[in-house]
């Protein structure tokens, strides 16, 4: 178990040296040159896609909130990259990169955020609250920590069926203090489920510093209480993240049960775009951006390994084209229709008549209903009396 000494209490006081990567176990996994460039592609795509979403948000084209992973891209990408096809992950709102690695497309993400009629949830849910079990990701539940018991159950089915599959679930530092986290991980530990729990320790549970919600010096210390393996890694180093996750995934696949991987990182944007991060000490965000940006660090590493700047520029240009094309498609898509609310809920295709509950009440409607030009549904033209 790889550990790093840290003053008691956690929180911001214990993170002053966070720009120095935590000690991790020696590397025992390898990646080809093509795979290393693929990691760069996914990280850069995540950041570029979120930057495009910021532009759309400021144009009021995004419905609801916008949740960014700026500064945490390596966490989601590096950990998801350690999974195989057939494995299942459960992302949180800042794990867009993991969904892209597992097959979600930019146009799906944009349509989902813009609540389009042909988005994955047909405008009934927002941001990245959607799943596709065939591609290997499960839609998240908003209450933090609740997906740990869900994924414990999912991975128990893998074990009972004798399948060589692994589940991975993301939680933040705050979620480790919830009852759902405890119950789920304890169940997974006792049952020997092939589950990897990724703790993204970015120092804050919304605005609450880690030291205000736990006395654990390290969150991986909690692994000992459950009798499972735990490892801490530098979450802003995509290779270190991949390697630590890969070790945990391999243990799970060998039948050695659940593991915790704690990734040390920092959220350089608020909980959502509306959060101005006034609770963060002055200069902290700028320091992390200048000294420990995961994309910048990886670019420096690739270039030191002999990757030419032109090769990275070519990847950047490809991403720009893909995001531009996805944006055009998303903006041209229409809004959901009333009947979209029934798709995938009752029958497919749905057969219910719009406004059936108003049948036989046309006189009342004629006398008291607002004009259709005010946005009401035009019942007679759409199948109702």
Buried (B, 14 or more C-beta within 10 A) or exposed (E): BBBBEBEEBBBBEBBEEBBEBBEBBEBEBEBEEEEBBBBBBBBBBBBBBBEBBBEBBEEEBBBBBBBBBBBBBBBBBBBBBBBEEEBBBBBBBBBBBBBBBBEBBBBBBBBBBBBBBBBBBBBBBBBBBBBBEEEBBBBBBEEBBBBBBBBBBBBBEBBEEEEEBBBBBBBBBBBBBBEBBBBBBBBBBBBBBBBBBBBBBBBBBEEBBBBBBBEBBBBBBBBEEBEBBBBBBBBBBBBBBBBBBBBBBBBBBEEBBBBBBBBBBBBBBBBBBEBEBEEBEEEBBEBBBEEBBBBEBBBEBBEEEEBEEEBBEEBBEEBEEBBEEBBEBBBEBEEBBEBBBBBEEEEEEBEEBBBEEBEEEBEEBEEEBEEEEEEEBEBEEEEBE
